[in-house]
Amino acid sequence: MSDVLSIFCSIGSSAGRMVLLGFAPAKVLHALSFPDVLNEDTGAGYQRRFNSQHSQDFRRYIRQPGASTIPLTLNLRPSANAWSVCDKGNGQAELKISADAGKIMAQVDCQHRLGFLGEVDLSLPFMCYIGLSVEEEMEVFRTINSKAKGLSTSLLDFHDAHLAGDLANDRPELFIALHLNNDPESPWYRQLDLGGTSTSGMTRRASLRTMQKAIKRFLTATKILKTKSTERAAQIVLSFWKAVSEVLPEEWANTRKHILNKGLGVYAMMDIAADLYREAPDDSGLDRISFVNALTDFAHQVDWTTKGKLYGLGGEGGVRPAVDYIRDVRKRAHLKVVSNG
């Protein structure tokens, strides 16, 4: 490389990975690095959304007298010509970066510290992995941040999905939740909050974590995976939610005034789906039409509004009374039909 930026570092290992340890002006590290935030539209990236307030707080802090920080964690993304590491011996190395290399380092654990330091000349310490793949980088990020305050549990679940060898068997509830979010025919298509960013403009209705926990309730109650594949269970759950959105289009669309596809509603409806599954004589006939028929008999009589019968109920603690209420409505609707018959 003819025109290069050189940063002299120490070189060694962090457990099983080679790393560089060094110091550089914040503005240089900012210019050379980028946060790999999850883009929910494309599935690229893996990090949390940028928190402007968090980053502003760090900018104010680090410029105060006596301020300090632990090393920023970076990764030199694999590149043929943009950078090279020259081992100088005795634990020393020279990182050479082409002047036109651009942003070659991923901000594995420092996006909020570097976010607003683009023109700040303060020297900061850094630890830089050398050529980790995106998957390896994701594992490091997840390990560092799995207990971090503010890190979305749904984002951690998204990481699990990408790192799992056999998601359908290892985490069937997560497999099914992602199927709902990723299938274009699903009413939940790109409607689950994964913890990243999106430019689609669509309102997120529930989180990935909420949906998978609700699906786990369904799987536990029905024991469906004892006899059916995860893929078949996913088809049944998808058919159920298609039916829900078809039978209750106003309640589904108007999320501000109804709880149907918010957390409480998601939990409660998956319990109702379990009821319908257990009552079916043969699940081979369970499809959107059969769920529509079942829901049409009672779903309109449920008060789904945020100010109605379900007002004040929230979280998993409110699920039992919500389910009891919906089951009671269904029972009364059935008795009415029988008596009229």
C-alpha positions as CSV (number, residue, x, y, z in Angstrom):
1,M,0.0,0.0,0.0
2,S,1.6,3.3,-1.1
3,D,-0.3,5.8,0.9
4,V,-1.0,4.4,4.3
5,L,-2.0,5.2,7.9
6,S,0.1,3.4,10.4
7,I,-1.0,2.6,14.0
8,F,1.6,0.9,16.2
9,C,0.1,-1.7,18.6
10,S,0.8,-4.6,20.9
11,I,-0.2,-8.0,19.5
12,G,-1.3,-11.0,21.5
13,S,-4.2,-13.3,22.2
14,S,-7.5,-12.8,24.0
15,A,-8.1,-16.4,24.9
16,G,-8.3,-18.1,21.6
17,R,-8.2,-15.1,19.3
18,M,-5.4,-12.9,18.1
19,V,-6.0,-9.2,18.9
20,L,-4.3,-5.8,18.6
21,L,-4.1,-3.5,21.5
22,G,-3.4,0.2,20.9
23,F,-4.3,3.8,21.1
24,A,-5.6,6.3,18.5
25,P,-7.5,9.6,18.4
26,A,-11.3,9.1,18.7
27,K,-11.9,10.9,15.4
28,V,-9.5,8.4,13.6
29,L,-11.3,5.4,15.1
30,H,-14.6,6.9,14.2
31,A,-13.6,7.5,10.6
32,L,-12.3,3.9,10.3
33,S,-15.2,2.1,11.9
34,F,-19.0,1.5,11.6
35,P,-21.7,-0.1,13.7
36,D,-23.3,-3.2,12.1
37,V,-26.9,-2.5,13.2
38,L,-29.5,-5.1,12.3
39,N,-31.5,-4.0,9.3
40,E,-34.9,-5.8,9.8
41,D,-35.8,-5.2,6.1
42,T,-32.8,-7.2,4.7
43,G,-31.7,-9.3,7.7
44,A,-28.2,-7.9,7.4
45,G,-26.3,-6.8,10.6
46,Y,-26.8,-7.9,14.2
47,Q,-26.5,-4.9,16.6
48,R,-29.0,-2.9,18.5
49,R,-30.6,0.3,17.4
50,F,-28.4,3.4,17.9
51,N,-29.3,5.2,21.1
52,S,-28.6,8.9,20.5
53,Q,-29.0,9.9,24.2
54,H,-26.6,7.2,25.3
55,S,-24.0,8.4,22.9
56,Q,-24.5,12.0,23.8
57,D,-24.0,11.2,27.5
58,F,-20.7,9.5,26.7
59,R,-19.5,12.4,24.6
60,R,-20.2,14.8,27.5
61,Y,-18.5,12.5,30.0
62,I,-15.3,11.6,28.0
63,R,-14.4,15.3,27.5
64,Q,-14.4,16.0,31.2
65,P,-11.1,16.2,33.1
66,G,-10.2,12.8,34.5
67,A,-12.6,10.9,32.4
68,S,-11.6,7.5,31.0
69,T,-13.0,4.4,29.4
70,I,-12.3,0.7,28.9
71,P,-10.9,-0.2,25.5
72,L,-13.2,0.0,22.5
73,T,-13.8,-3.4,20.9
74,L,-13.4,-3.5,17.1
75,N,-12.9,-6.1,14.4
76,L,-10.9,-5.6,11.2
77,R,-13.3,-7.1,8.6
78,P,-11.5,-9.4,6.1
79,S,-10.2,-7.4,3.2
80,A,-7.6,-8.2,0.5
81,N,-6.0,-4.8,0.1
82,A,-7.5,-2.3,2.6
83,W,-5.3,-3.2,5.6
84,S,-2.4,-5.4,6.8
85,V,-0.8,-6.3,10.1
86,C,3.0,-6.4,10.2
87,D,4.4,-8.3,13.2
88,K,7.5,-6.4,14.5
89,G,8.4,-9.1,17.1
90,N,8.5,-8.8,20.9
91,G,4.7,-8.5,21.0
92,Q,4.6,-5.4,18.8
93,A,2.9,-4.9,15.5
94,E,2.1,-2.2,12.9
95,L,-1.4,-1.9,11.5
96,K,-1.2,-0.4,8.1
97,I,-4.4,1.0,6.6
98,S,-4.8,2.2,3.0
99,A,-5.7,5.9,2.8
100,D,-8.8,5.1,0.8
101,A,-9.8,2.0,2.8
102,G,-12.9,3.6,4.3
103,K,-14.7,2.1,7.2
104,I,-12.9,-1.2,7.7
105,M,-13.5,-1.9,11.4
106,A,-16.8,-3.1,12.8
107,Q,-17.7,-1.5,16.1
108,V,-18.2,-4.8,18.0
109,D,-18.7,-3.1,21.4
110,C,-18.4,0.7,21.2
111,Q,-21.0,2.1,18.8
112,H,-22.4,4.4,21.5
113,R,-19.1,5.5,22.7
114,L,-17.9,6.5,19.2
115,G,-21.2,7.7,17.9
116,F,-20.7,11.4,18.4
117,L,-16.9,11.6,18.5
118,G,-16.3,12.2,14.8
119,E,-14.3,15.4,15.4
120,V,-12.9,14.7,18.9
121,D,-9.1,14.4,19.1
122,L,-8.9,12.6,22.5
123,S,-6.8,9.5,22.6
124,L,-8.8,6.3,23.3
125,P,-7.6,2.7,23.9
126,F,-8.9,0.0,21.6
127,M,-8.7,-3.8,21.3
128,C,-9.2,-5.0,17.7
129,Y,-9.8,-8.5,16.5
130,I,-8.1,-9.5,13.3
131,G,-10.3,-10.7,10.5
132,L,-13.3,-12.3,12.4
133,S,-16.2,-13.4,10.1
134,V,-19.5,-11.7,10.7
135,E,-20.8,-14.8,12.5
136,E,-17.7,-14.9,14.8
137,E,-18.1,-11.2,15.4
138,M,-21.8,-11.7,16.3
139,E,-20.8,-14.4,18.9
140,V,-18.4,-12.0,20.5
141,F,-21.0,-9.2,20.6
142,R,-23.6,-11.5,22.1
143,T,-21.2,-12.8,24.8
144,I,-20.2,-9.2,25.8
145,N,-23.7,-7.8,25.7
146,S,-26.1,-10.7,26.7
147,K,-26.6,-9.2,30.1
148,A,-26.3,-5.5,29.1
149,K,-29.1,-3.2,30.2
150,G,-31.2,-2.1,27.2
151,L,-30.1,-4.8,24.9
152,S,-33.3,-6.2,23.3
153,T,-34.0,-9.8,24.2
154,S,-35.5,-10.1,20.7
155,L,-32.2,-9.1,19.3
156,L,-30.5,-11.9,21.3
157,D,-33.0,-14.3,20.0
158,F,-32.3,-13.1,16.4
159,H,-28.6,-13.9,17.1
160,D,-29.6,-17.4,18.4
161,A,-31.5,-18.0,15.1
162,H,-28.4,-17.2,13.0
163,L,-26.0,-19.1,15.1
164,A,-28.1,-22.2,15.7
165,G,-27.2,-25.4,13.8
166,D,-30.7,-26.8,13.7
167,L,-33.2,-24.1,14.8
168,A,-36.3,-26.1,14.1
169,N,-35.2,-28.7,16.7
170,D,-33.1,-26.6,19.0
171,R,-35.6,-23.6,19.4
172,P,-38.9,-24.6,17.7
173,E,-40.8,-21.6,19.2
174,L,-38.2,-19.3,17.7
175,F,-38.3,-21.1,14.4
176,I,-42.1,-20.6,14.2
177,A,-42.0,-17.0,15.4
178,L,-39.5,-16.1,12.6
179,H,-41.6,-18.0,10.1
180,L,-44.5,-15.8,11.0
181,N,-42.3,-12.7,10.6
182,N,-40.6,-13.8,7.4
183,D,-43.5,-15.4,5.3
184,P,-45.0,-12.8,3.0
185,E,-48.4,-14.5,3.3
186,S,-48.4,-14.0,7.1
187,P,-50.3,-11.2,8.7
188,W,-47.3,-10.8,10.9
189,Y,-44.9,-10.3,7.9
190,R,-42.2,-8.0,9.1
191,Q,-44.4,-6.9,12.0
192,L,-42.3,-8.3,14.8
193,D,-39.8,-6.1,16.5
194,L,-36.4,-7.8,16.2
195,G,-34.4,-5.1,18.0
196,G,-32.9,-3.6,14.9
197,T,-33.9,-0.8,12.6
198,S,-36.3,-0.7,9.6
199,T,-37.1,1.7,6.8
200,S,-40.3,-0.1,5.9
201,G,-42.5,2.4,7.8
202,M,-44.7,-0.4,9.1
203,T,-45.7,-0.3,12.8
204,R,-44.2,-3.1,14.9
205,R,-47.1,-4.8,16.7
206,A,-45.2,-7.1,19.1
207,S,-41.7,-8.2,19.8
208,L,-40.1,-11.4,18.6
209,R,-39.5,-12.5,22.2
210,T,-43.3,-12.0,23.0
211,M,-44.3,-14.1,20.0
212,Q,-42.0,-16.9,20.7
213,K,-43.0,-17.1,24.3
214,A,-46.6,-17.2,23.3
215,I,-45.9,-19.9,20.7
216,K,-44.1,-21.9,23.4
217,R,-47.3,-21.8,25.5
218,F,-49.1,-23.3,22.4
219,L,-46.5,-26.0,22.0
220,T,-46.6,-26.9,25.6
221,A,-50.3,-27.0,25.8
222,T,-50.8,-29.1,22.7
223,K,-47.8,-31.3,22.8
224,I,-47.9,-31.1,19.1
225,L,-44.2,-31.7,18.6
226,K,-44.6,-35.2,20.0
227,T,-46.3,-36.3,16.8
228,K,-45.8,-33.5,14.3
229,S,-42.8,-31.7,12.9
230,T,-41.9,-28.1,13.7
231,E,-42.7,-27.2,10.1
232,R,-46.2,-28.6,10.5
233,A,-46.7,-26.8,13.7
234,A,-45.6,-23.6,12.0
235,Q,-48.2,-24.1,9.3
236,I,-50.9,-24.5,11.8
237,V,-49.9,-21.4,13.8
238,L,-49.7,-19.4,10.5
239,S,-53.2,-20.6,9.5
240,F,-54.5,-19.6,12.9
241,W,-53.2,-16.0,12.7
242,K,-54.4,-15.7,9.1
243,A,-57.9,-16.6,10.3
244,V,-57.6,-14.1,13.2
245,S,-56.7,-11.2,10.9
246,E,-59.5,-12.2,8.5
247,V,-62.3,-12.6,11.1
248,L,-61.3,-9.4,13.1
249,P,-59.9,-7.0,10.4
250,E,-60.8,-3.8,12.3
251,E,-59.3,-5.0,15.6
252,W,-56.2,-6.3,13.8
253,A,-55.6,-3.1,11.9
254,N,-56.4,-0.6,14.7
255,T,-53.6,-1.4,17.1
256,R,-54.1,1.9,19.1
257,K,-57.5,0.9,20.3
258,H,-57.3,-2.9,20.5
259,I,-55.1,-5.4,22.2
260,L,-55.5,-8.2,19.7
261,N,-52.0,-8.2,18.3
262,K,-50.2,-6.6,21.3
263,G,-48.5,-8.6,24.0
264,L,-51.5,-9.6,26.0
265,G,-53.6,-10.5,23.0
266,V,-50.8,-12.5,21.4
267,Y,-50.4,-14.6,24.6
268,A,-54.2,-15.1,25.0
269,M,-54.8,-16.0,21.4
270,M,-52.1,-18.6,21.3
271,D,-53.9,-20.2,24.3
272,I,-57.1,-20.1,22.4
273,A,-55.3,-21.6,19.4
274,A,-54.2,-24.5,21.7
275,D,-57.9,-25.0,22.7
276,L,-59.0,-25.3,19.1
277,Y,-56.1,-27.6,18.2
278,R,-56.9,-30.0,21.1
279,E,-60.6,-30.0,20.1
280,A,-59.9,-30.9,16.5
281,P,-60.5,-34.6,15.8
282,D,-57.7,-34.6,13.2
283,D,-55.2,-31.8,12.7
284,S,-54.8,-32.7,9.0
285,G,-58.0,-30.7,8.5
286,L,-56.8,-27.7,10.5
287,D,-56.4,-24.9,8.1
288,R,-57.3,-21.2,7.7
289,I,-60.9,-22.0,6.8
290,S,-61.5,-24.3,9.8
291,F,-60.0,-21.6,12.1
292,V,-62.2,-18.9,10.5
293,N,-65.2,-21.1,11.1
294,A,-64.3,-21.6,14.8
295,L,-63.4,-17.9,15.4
296,T,-66.5,-16.5,13.6
297,D,-68.7,-18.2,16.2
298,F,-67.4,-16.1,19.1
299,A,-64.5,-13.7,18.4
300,H,-66.8,-10.7,17.5
301,Q,-68.4,-11.0,20.9
302,V,-65.0,-10.5,22.7
303,D,-64.3,-6.9,23.8
304,W,-60.8,-6.4,22.3
305,T,-60.7,-2.7,23.1
306,T,-58.0,-1.2,25.3
307,K,-60.7,0.4,27.5
308,G,-63.0,-2.7,27.8
309,K,-63.1,-6.0,29.6
310,L,-59.3,-6.4,29.2
311,Y,-58.5,-3.0,30.5
312,G,-55.8,-3.0,33.2
313,L,-54.5,-6.5,32.3
314,G,-50.9,-6.6,31.1
315,G,-47.9,-8.9,30.7
316,E,-47.9,-12.6,31.4
317,G,-49.6,-12.0,34.7
318,G,-52.7,-10.8,32.9
319,V,-52.9,-13.7,30.5
320,R,-54.8,-16.1,32.7
321,P,-57.8,-13.7,33.4
322,A,-57.8,-12.6,29.7
323,V,-57.9,-16.2,28.5
324,D,-60.6,-17.1,31.1
325,Y,-62.7,-14.1,29.8
326,I,-62.3,-15.2,26.1
327,R,-63.1,-18.8,27.0
328,D,-66.2,-17.7,28.9
329,V,-67.4,-15.6,25.9
330,R,-66.8,-18.6,23.6
331,K,-68.7,-20.9,26.0
332,R,-71.7,-18.6,26.2
333,A,-71.8,-18.1,22.4
334,H,-71.8,-21.9,22.0
335,L,-74.6,-22.4,24.6
336,K,-76.6,-19.7,22.8
337,V,-76.3,-21.4,19.5
338,V,-77.3,-24.8,21.1
339,S,-80.4,-23.2,22.8
340,N,-81.5,-21.5,19.6
341,G,-81.1,-24.7,17.7
